[in-house]
């Protein structure tokens, strides 16, 4: 039954079972709760999540930690689904809590050549990127996709997003998976 990875959403059940067996072995000898917390966080943490501000109809996808090619491609694929599902009128990809972007320039070009996640070119979309390397990659995406995303803004803070949208205090709520 466990000869191949079994996943529920982004959680790899096989990996969870492996970690649990390891934790049981640790606790037989000596229980180090810091190690247990670290392993559980690694297995169960979500590297990104979606939020929605119903008053301003803004969808925001937030990244945390390290971002890989595959993770960014998966996010891009899902963001359009969430955008349609929420009926959003603007979108934000927020890299503020990202610690590194381990994504190749080719992946950025490939994503920019895909149809936009937000189909209506008139709707505003934003990339919030505070770190210089992430900001540079975001600008590369903006330039490579400028023909199909004319209303894309790459900014460094959420405050800049609020100024451009003319709002003062967005209130984001989690979007269920």
C-alpha positions in Angstrom: 0.0 0.0 0.0 2.8 2.4 0.8 5.1 1.5 -2.1 4.5 4.9 -3.7 3.9 8.3 -2.2 0.3 9.0 -1.1 -0.6 12.6 -0.9 -3.5 14.5 0.5 -3.2 18.1 -0.8 0.5 18.9 -0.3 0.9 16.4 2.6 2.9 13.3 1.7 1.3 10.6 3.9 4.2 8.2 3.3 6.6 10.9 4.6 4.4 11.6 7.6 4.4 7.9 8.5 8.1 7.7 8.1 8.6 10.7 10.4 6.2 9.3 13.0 8.1 6.0 13.1 11.3 8.0 13.5 9.8 10.0 16.3 8.6 6.9 18.1 12.1 5.5 17.9 13.5 8.7 19.4 11.0 8.8 22.2 11.8 5.2 23.3 15.3 6.4 24.2 15.0 10.0 25.0 12.3 12.4 23.8 13.7 15.6 22.2 10.7 17.7 21.6 12.6 20.3 19.6 13.5 17.7 17.0 9.9 16.4 16.9 8.7 20.0 16.3 11.3 20.5 13.6 10.4 17.4 11.7 6.7 17.9 12.0 7.0 21.5 10.7 9.1 20.2 7.7 6.4 17.7 6.8 3.2 19.6 7.5 4.0 23.2 6.7 2.5 24.8 3.7 4.9 26.9 1.7 2.1 29.1 0.4 -1.5 29.9 1.1 -4.3 32.0 -0.3 -6.3 34.8 1.4 -9.2 36.9 0.3 -10.4 40.4 1.2 -14.2 40.2 0.5 -14.8 43.9 0.8 -12.2 44.9 -1.8 -12.4 41.6 -3.7 -8.6 41.0 -3.6 -7.1 37.6 -3.7 -3.6 37.3 -2.2 -1.3 34.3 -2.4 1.5 34.4 0.2 4.7 32.5 0.1 6.8 31.5 3.1 10.4 30.1 3.2 12.2 28.7 0.3 10.5 28.6 -3.2 11.5 26.1 -5.8 10.7 25.8 -9.6 8.1 23.1 -8.9 6.5 25.0 -6.1 6.2 28.2 -8.2 4.7 26.3 -11.1 2.1 24.6 -8.8 1.2 28.0 -7.3 0.8 29.6 -10.7 -1.5 26.7 -11.8 -3.7 27.0 -8.7 -3.8 30.8 -8.5 -6.1 31.1 -11.5 -8.5 28.5 -10.0 -8.6 30.5 -6.7 -9.1 33.7 -8.6 -12.1 32.4 -10.4 -13.5 30.7 -7.3 -13.4 33.8 -5.2 -14.6 36.2 -7.9 -11.7 38.5 -7.1 -11.2 41.8 -8.9 -7.4 42.1 -8.3 -4.7 39.7 -7.3 -1.5 39.8 -5.3 1.4 37.4 -5.2 3.2 38.2 -1.9 6.8 37.1 -1.5 7.3 39.2 1.7 7.9 36.1 3.9 9.9 34.2 1.3 13.5 33.6 2.4 14.9 32.4 -1.0 13.8 32.0 -4.6 15.6 28.9 -6.0 13.9 29.3 -9.4 15.7 29.3 -12.7 15.3 32.2 -15.2 14.0 29.7 -17.7 11.1 28.8 -15.3 10.3 32.6 -15.0 10.3 32.9 -18.8 8.2 29.7 -19.2 5.6 31.0 -16.7 5.5 34.4 -18.4 4.8 32.7 -21.7 1.7 30.9 -20.3 -1.8 32.4 -20.4 -2.2 34.8 -17.4 -3.7 33.3 -14.3 -6.0 36.3 -14.2 -7.6 36.2 -17.7 -9.0 39.8 -17.8 -6.0 42.0 -18.8 -7.7 45.1 -17.3 -7.7 43.7 -13.7 -4.8 44.9 -11.6 -2.3 42.3 -10.4 0.7 42.7 -8.1 3.9 41.0 -7.1 5.2 42.1 -3.7 8.9 41.3 -3.4 11.1 42.9 -0.8 14.3 40.9 -1.3 16.5 42.2 -4.2 16.9 38.8 -5.8 13.2 38.0 -5.7 12.4 41.6 -6.9 14.7 41.1 -9.9 13.0 37.8 -10.9 9.6 39.4 -10.5 10.7 42.2 -12.8 11.9 39.6 -15.3 8.5 38.0 -15.2 6.8 41.4 -15.6 8.9 42.3 -18.7 8.6 38.9 -20.3 4.8 38.9 -19.9 4.0 42.6 -20.5 2.0 41.9 -23.6 -0.5 39.7 -21.8 -0.3 41.3 -18.4 -0.4 45.1 -19.0 -1.7 45.8 -15.5 1.0 43.9 -13.6 2.9 46.0 -10.9 6.0 44.8 -9.2 6.4 46.5 -5.8 8.4 46.1 -2.6 5.6 46.5 0.0 1.9 45.9 0.6 1.6 49.6 1.3 2.5 50.3 -2.3 -0.3 47.9 -3.4 -2.8 49.8 -1.2 -1.8 53.2 -2.7 -2.2 51.9 -6.2 -5.6 50.3 -5.5 -6.7 53.3 -3.4 -7.5 51.3 -0.3 -6.4 51.8 3.3 -6.8 48.6 5.3 -7.5 45.4 3.5 -8.8 42.6 5.7 -7.7 39.2 4.4 -9.4 36.0 5.5 -8.1 32.5 4.7 -9.5 30.8 1.6 -10.3 27.2 2.3 -8.5 24.6 0.1 
